[in-house]
Amino acid sequence: MIKLIQSPDNVAAFRASGEVTKQDYENVVVPTVEALVIRTDELNFLLELDTDLSNFSAGAWWEDFMIGLKNFGKWNRAAIVTDSDNIISFTNAFSYIAPGEYKGFKKDELSVALLWVSGK
């Protein structure tokens, strides 16, 4: 499941736990991201992972891909919060191939990640 987490007004922030489905994206992530992009004309995104990536359904991955593609030129900052060093390394490397800045954070750095992704 994906739930919204409290964040600055210019950030779409989520926590993923358990099984993550296409419906989670359709009902929570997509409307929040679309509203933020309309309001700010950019996308600051944070995802806290409290589940393994293998728990994301194929439909969830497709929706995630479509959000990235639809908002390709709008990405400003994206933070992934996890205790997986591999995911943090991948996230940090993503800045070299996609527009915007991407940064991975450990779970105990959630408040730092929220500040960074908001630009504060």
C-alpha positions, 0 to 999 in steps of 0.5 A: 500500500502507499500512503501520503506522508506529511511534507512541505507544500511543494513536495509529493511524499509517500510511504510504501509498505506491504504489497504495492499495486496499480490501484495504489498509484491510481488512487494516491500517487497519480492524483497527488503528483498531478495536483502538485505539478499543476500548482507548482509546475515542477515535481519534488517527490519523496518515496519512503520504502518500508517494503521490498521492491519485489512487492511492487506489482507489474501494474505499480511499476507501469504506473511509476514509469508513466508518472516519470514519462508524463512529467519528464521535464517537470522533475526537480528533486526526488528522494528515495528513503530506504536502508538498501545501499543498492537502491540508494546508489541507483537513485544517486546515479539516476541524476546523471541520466534524467532531468532533475536531482535524485538522492537516496537517504537512509531511513533515519534521515527522513527529515533531512530528505524532506528538507532536501527534496523541498529545496530548504 
